[in-house]
């Protein structure tokens, strides 16, 4: 395994990264340093404890899309291949093959594969499944923060009209959490509308627009962007679907 690790400025300078606590940033650096040649970390909890980092710091990295945690207790650095490439003569394949099977590479970024066998939401009770030949085989390990590819109409309404998108799955989880905390959909919707109008009126460059997942996680609908509140009849014009966001098969939390 290579002994030298790199961290890209493209990651380090991201607004989402710099919005995290210094403890979370320190933890990220140490996870990168201890990852194998494919970006997998076998002992993230031990690293967290040895560096005197908190559970909240680990959760920040998950919430902001910098690592994925598995039920096995292992983790993967999502932007690994943006930062590290190991020469073939030094490369060692990861030992975390079961966890790797739950992922796909989107460019240089690891994403959860919604079609991966055994990729289930937390709370699934089945430990084994019957195959076509009648034999029972154990499922692959599930991922703690996976969601199935089922997005509600109201979330899609927000997402399709937002000017800058990333981490749709995590944005949907944050959206569901906000609703479960009692935030009315209309509050989120009109917050999106005000921010969209603010972006248009001030000709804000796309690279400076808040990511959709960040907007929801940071509850930016509570901010005053100096724009007039969207008219009530815009709801009818947009044909907002009814409140049915408790769709089956959705994980409402990350851990």
C-alpha positions as CSV (number, residue, x, y, z in Angstrom):
1,X,0.0,0.0,0.0
2,X,1.3,3.4,-0.9
3,X,2.6,5.5,2.0
4,X,1.8,9.0,0.6
5,X,-1.7,10.5,0.4
6,X,-2.9,13.7,-1.3
7,X,-5.9,16.0,-0.6
8,X,-7.2,18.1,-3.5
9,X,-7.8,21.8,-3.2
10,X,-11.0,21.2,-5.2
11,X,-12.2,19.4,-2.1
12,X,-10.4,21.5,0.5
13,X,-11.7,24.8,-0.9
14,X,-15.4,23.7,-1.2
15,X,-17.8,25.9,0.7
16,X,-19.4,22.7,2.2
17,X,-16.0,21.6,3.5
18,X,-15.2,24.9,5.0
19,X,-18.6,25.1,6.6
20,X,-17.8,22.1,8.8
21,X,-16.1,22.3,12.2
22,X,-12.3,22.1,12.4
23,X,-12.7,18.8,14.2
24,X,-14.5,17.3,11.2
25,X,-11.9,18.6,8.9
26,X,-9.1,17.1,11.0
27,X,-10.9,13.8,11.1
28,X,-11.3,13.9,7.3
29,X,-7.5,14.4,6.8
30,X,-6.8,11.4,9.1
31,X,-9.3,9.2,7.4
32,X,-7.6,10.0,4.0
33,X,-4.2,9.3,5.5
34,X,-5.3,5.9,6.8
35,X,-7.4,4.8,3.7
36,X,-6.2,1.9,1.5
37,X,-5.3,2.3,-2.1
38,X,-9.0,2.4,-3.1
39,X,-10.1,4.9,-0.5
40,X,-11.6,2.4,2.1
41,X,-11.0,2.9,5.8
42,X,-11.1,-0.3,7.9
43,X,-11.1,1.3,11.3
44,X,-12.8,4.8,11.1
45,X,-14.1,4.7,14.7
46,X,-10.6,3.9,16.1
47,X,-9.1,6.8,14.1
48,X,-11.9,9.1,15.4
49,X,-11.1,8.1,19.0
50,X,-7.3,8.3,18.6
51,X,-7.6,11.8,17.3
52,X,-10.1,12.8,20.0
53,X,-12.7,13.6,17.5
54,X,-16.4,13.4,18.3
55,X,-19.3,11.4,16.9
56,X,-20.7,14.7,15.6
57,X,-17.6,15.2,13.5
58,X,-18.0,11.9,11.8
59,X,-21.7,12.7,11.2
60,X,-20.7,16.0,9.6
61,X,-18.6,14.2,7.1
62,X,-21.5,11.8,6.3
63,X,-24.1,14.6,6.1
64,X,-21.9,16.7,3.8
65,X,-21.1,13.8,1.5
66,X,-17.4,13.4,2.2
67,X,-17.5,9.8,3.4
68,X,-19.9,6.8,3.2
69,X,-20.2,4.6,6.3
70,X,-21.2,0.9,6.0
71,X,-22.9,-1.4,8.5
72,X,-19.6,-3.3,8.6
73,X,-18.1,-0.4,10.5
74,X,-15.9,0.5,7.6
75,X,-16.0,3.7,5.5
76,X,-15.0,5.0,2.1
77,X,-13.7,8.5,1.1
78,X,-16.1,9.5,-1.6
79,X,-13.7,11.8,-3.5
80,X,-10.8,9.5,-3.3
81,X,-10.0,9.3,-7.0
82,X,-10.1,13.1,-7.3
83,X,-7.1,13.1,-5.0
84,X,-5.1,9.8,-5.2
85,X,-3.9,7.5,-7.9
86,X,-1.5,4.7,-7.0
87,X,1.0,3.3,-9.5
88,X,0.1,-0.2,-10.7
89,X,3.3,-1.7,-9.3
90,X,2.5,-0.4,-5.8
91,X,-1.3,-0.8,-5.9
92,X,-3.0,-3.2,-3.5
93,X,-6.7,-4.0,-4.0
94,X,-9.0,-3.2,-1.1
95,X,-10.0,-6.0,1.3
96,X,-13.5,-4.3,1.6
97,X,-14.9,-6.1,-1.4
98,X,-18.4,-6.6,0.1
99,X,-18.7,-2.9,0.8
100,X,-17.2,-2.0,-2.5
101,X,-19.9,-4.0,-4.3
102,X,-22.5,-1.5,-2.9
103,X,-20.9,1.4,-4.7
104,X,-20.4,2.8,-8.2
105,X,-18.0,5.4,-9.5
106,X,-19.5,8.5,-10.9
107,X,-16.5,10.0,-12.6
108,X,-14.0,10.1,-9.7
109,X,-16.6,10.1,-6.9
110,X,-18.0,7.1,-5.1
111,X,-21.8,6.9,-5.1
112,X,-24.2,4.4,-3.6
113,X,-25.5,2.0,-6.2
114,X,-29.3,1.8,-5.7
115,X,-29.4,-1.4,-7.7
116,X,-26.7,-3.2,-5.6
117,X,-27.8,-6.5,-4.2
118,X,-28.3,-6.2,-0.5
119,X,-28.3,-2.4,-0.5
120,X,-31.1,-1.8,2.0
121,X,-32.3,0.9,4.3
122,X,-31.6,0.6,8.0
123,X,-34.4,-1.3,9.7
124,X,-34.6,-4.0,7.1
125,X,-35.2,-7.2,9.1
126,X,-34.3,-9.9,6.5
127,X,-30.9,-11.3,7.0
128,X,-31.1,-13.8,4.1
129,X,-32.9,-14.2,0.8
130,X,-34.0,-17.1,-1.3
131,X,-32.4,-17.3,-4.8
132,X,-34.0,-18.7,-7.9
133,X,-32.5,-22.1,-7.3
134,X,-34.2,-22.3,-3.8
135,X,-31.0,-21.9,-1.9
136,X,-30.8,-19.3,0.9
137,X,-27.9,-17.0,0.7
138,X,-26.9,-14.2,3.1
139,X,-27.4,-10.7,1.7
140,X,-24.4,-8.4,1.3
141,X,-23.9,-5.8,4.1
142,X,-26.3,-2.9,3.9
143,X,-25.3,0.7,3.9
144,X,-26.4,2.8,6.9
145,X,-27.2,5.9,4.8
146,X,-28.6,4.4,1.6
147,X,-32.0,5.4,0.3
148,X,-33.8,3.6,-2.4
149,X,-34.5,5.4,-5.7
150,X,-38.0,6.6,-4.7
151,X,-38.4,10.4,-4.5
152,X,-41.7,12.0,-3.7
153,X,-43.5,14.4,-6.1
154,X,-43.0,17.3,-3.8
155,X,-39.3,16.8,-3.5
156,X,-38.9,16.4,-7.3
157,X,-40.8,19.7,-7.6
158,X,-38.2,21.5,-5.5
159,X,-35.2,19.6,-7.0
160,X,-36.1,20.1,-10.6
161,X,-36.3,23.9,-10.3
162,X,-33.2,24.4,-8.1
163,X,-30.3,26.0,-10.0
164,X,-27.5,23.9,-8.6
165,X,-27.8,20.2,-7.7
166,X,-25.6,17.7,-5.9
167,X,-26.1,14.6,-3.7
168,X,-29.7,14.1,-4.5
169,X,-30.1,11.2,-2.1
170,X,-28.7,13.1,0.9
171,X,-30.8,16.2,0.0
172,X,-33.9,14.0,0.0
173,X,-33.0,12.6,3.4
174,X,-32.5,16.1,4.7
175,X,-35.9,17.2,3.2
176,X,-37.7,14.2,4.8
177,X,-36.0,15.0,8.2
178,X,-37.2,18.6,8.0
179,X,-40.8,17.5,7.3
180,X,-40.6,15.0,10.1
181,X,-39.4,17.8,12.4
182,X,-42.6,19.7,11.6
183,X,-41.4,22.2,9.0
184,X,-44.3,22.8,6.5
185,X,-43.5,22.0,2.9
186,X,-44.8,25.4,1.9
187,X,-42.1,27.0,4.2
188,X,-39.3,25.1,2.3
189,X,-40.9,25.7,-1.1
190,X,-41.3,29.5,-0.7
191,X,-37.7,29.6,0.7
192,X,-36.5,27.9,-2.5
193,X,-38.6,30.4,-4.5
194,X,-37.1,33.4,-2.7
195,X,-33.6,32.1,-3.2
196,X,-34.2,31.3,-6.9
197,X,-35.4,34.9,-7.4
198,X,-32.5,36.3,-5.5
199,X,-30.1,34.3,-7.8
200,X,-31.8,35.6,-10.9
201,X,-32.1,39.2,-9.7
202,X,-28.5,39.5,-8.7
203,X,-27.1,37.5,-11.7
204,X,-25.2,35.1,-9.3
205,X,-22.8,32.9,-11.1
206,X,-23.7,29.2,-10.9
207,X,-20.5,28.3,-9.1
208,X,-21.5,30.7,-6.3
209,X,-25.0,29.3,-5.9
210,X,-25.6,27.3,-2.7
211,X,-25.8,23.5,-3.4
212,X,-29.3,22.1,-3.0
213,X,-28.3,19.7,-0.3
214,X,-26.6,22.5,1.6
215,X,-29.7,24.7,1.3
216,X,-31.8,22.1,3.0
217,X,-29.2,20.9,5.6
218,X,-28.5,24.5,6.6
219,X,-32.2,25.4,6.7
220,X,-31.6,28.3,4.4
221,X,-35.3,28.8,3.8
222,X,-35.1,30.7,7.2
223,X,-32.8,33.3,5.7
224,X,-33.9,36.6,4.4
225,X,-32.5,37.1,0.9
226,X,-34.0,40.5,0.5
227,X,-36.6,39.4,-2.0
228,X,-40.4,39.7,-1.7
229,X,-42.1,36.5,-0.5
230,X,-43.4,34.4,-3.3
231,X,-47.1,35.0,-4.0
232,X,-49.5,32.4,-2.6
233,X,-50.9,31.7,-6.0
234,X,-47.5,30.4,-7.2
235,X,-48.4,27.3,-5.3
236,X,-51.3,26.6,-7.5
237,X,-49.4,27.6,-10.6
238,X,-46.7,25.0,-9.7
239,X,-49.3,22.4,-8.9
240,X,-47.8,21.3,-5.6
241,X,-48.7,17.7,-4.9
242,X,-50.4,16.8,-1.7
243,X,-48.5,15.8,1.5
244,X,-47.6,12.2,0.9
245,X,-43.9,12.3,1.7
246,X,-43.9,9.3,4.0
247,X,-43.1,7.0,1.0
248,X,-42.3,3.4,1.7
249,X,-38.7,2.3,1.3
250,X,-37.1,5.6,2.4
251,X,-34.5,6.0,5.1
252,X,-35.4,9.0,7.3
253,X,-32.0,9.2,8.9
254,X,-28.4,8.6,8.1
255,X,-27.4,6.3,11.0
